[in-house]
Amino acid sequence: MSPLEVLVALAIAIGLLGILVPVLPGFLLILGAIWVWAFSVGGATAWTVAGVATAFLLVGAVVKYTVPGRHLKDAGVPASTQWVGVALGLVGFFVIPVVGLFVGFVLGIYLAELRRLGHPEAWPSTKHALKAAGLSVLIELAAGLLAAWAWVVGVALT
């Protein structure tokens, strides 16, 4: 393994960790590392791998928001409540290191549903939000692992 491949593998591993602990931009680290490798190696195989990895990550980025959002909608959580969750998630990201995005999103869902429905009915919506947040992380992790797998195959083929 070349030094470049070791560095790219390390960046991909850190990116995968960044998906699980949203303090690092996991998506961008994985994508950037694979594109640096493709640029350095060159050739049709490397650029095909970069394209496939990019497709996996982009599809994962879209699906990570649409599928959990659909689950919340099907559970009766309105879009306005989801937007409150997103807003508090963004605030939480800057206020509470490492877990603030997750905590803020769930707290936002709970507070919006508490205002809308009252305490007993707010908790089921919050549980759906917890499941949706977990599903979102799993979807992004799957996309990151598929991109990493594409890179490993590319390294083996070049």
N, C-alpha and C positions, 0 to 999 in steps of 0.2 A: 504494500500500500504506500502510495506516495504521500509526502507531507501535506500536499493540497487535499488529498482525499481524507486524511486524518482530520484536518481542520474543518472540512465540510461535514464529515460525520459528527464531529463535536458540535458544530453549529446546529445541525439537524436535531441532535439529541437535546440540546438546550432549547430549541424551538418546541420540541414535543413536551418538554417540561414546562415551557411557557404557556402551553395550552392548558395544562393541568393547574398551574399556579399563575393566574393572569396578571403577572407583574412584568413579564417579558412579552414582546410581540411575537408569539410563536409562529403564526402564519407567515409573517414577514421574514423571520429568521430562516425558516425552512425554504421559502421561495428564493430569498436572496442567496443562500448558500448553494442551492442547486443551479441557479443562473450563473453564479461566479464559476462554479465547476464547469458548466457547459461552455462558457466563454473561454475559459483557460484550456480546456481539452479540445474544443472545436469538433467539427465533423457532424455528419448527419445523425449518428447515433446519439451523441451528446445533446444536440438540439431537439431531437425527438423526445428524449427523456425529459428535458426541460419543459417542453410543450405538454407532455402527458402529466408531469408533476403539477404544472400550473393549472391544467384542467381539473385535476383532482382537488386542488386547493380552492379554486374558484367555485366549483360545484359545491364543495363542502361549506364554503362561506355563505352561499345562498341558502342551502338546505338547513344550515344550523340556525337560521332565523325563521324560515318559512314553516318547517315541520313543528318545532315547539310552539310557534305562534298559532298554528292551526289547532294543535292540541288544546291550547288555552282557550281559543275561540269555541271549540267543540265542548269544552267544559263549562262554557257560559261566562268566561271572563271577558268582559268587553275590551275593545281596543283602547278606550280611554284609560282603563286601569293598567293595561300593558304599557302605555306611554308613560304613566306615572312611575311604573316600575323601572322603565328604561332611564328616565330622568334621575330618579334617586340612585340607580345603579351607577350612573356617570358621576354623581356627587360622591357616592361611596368610594369609587375608584380612587379619587383624590384625597379623601378624608381618612380612610382606613387602608393602610398598606396591605397588599396581597389579596385579601378576601373582600375588600370593599365593594367591588362590582357586584359580586354575588349577593352579599348581605344587603346592599342598597336596593337591588332589584326585588328581592323577596320582601323586604320591608315596605317598599313602595307599593307592591301588590297588596300586601296586608292593609296598609293604611288607606289606600283607595277603596278597597272592598269594605273596610270597617266603616268608612264614611258613607258608602253606598248602601250597604246591607245590614250593618250592625255586627257585633262580635261573633255570635255563633255561626253566622253564614260566611264570615270573612275567612275563617280558618280553612274550609275546604278549597277555596280559591288559592289560598297561600300554599297548600300542599300541592296543588296542580302547578303552581309557579315553581316550586322546588323541583318537581319532576321535570318540568320543561327546561329549567336551568341545567339540570344534570344531563338531560338528553342533548342539549346544545353542546355541552362539553364533549360528550361521547361522539357526536357527529363530527366536530372539529378534529378530535383526536383520530378518528378513523380516516379522515381526509389527510391528515398529517402523516399517518402511518402508511397510507397508500402512496403518497408522494415520496416518502423515504424508501419504500420498497422499490418504486420506479427508479430511484437513483441507484440503489444497490444493484439492480439488474443492469442499469447502464454502466456502472463501474465494471461489472463482470464482463460486459460485452465489448468494452473499449480496451 
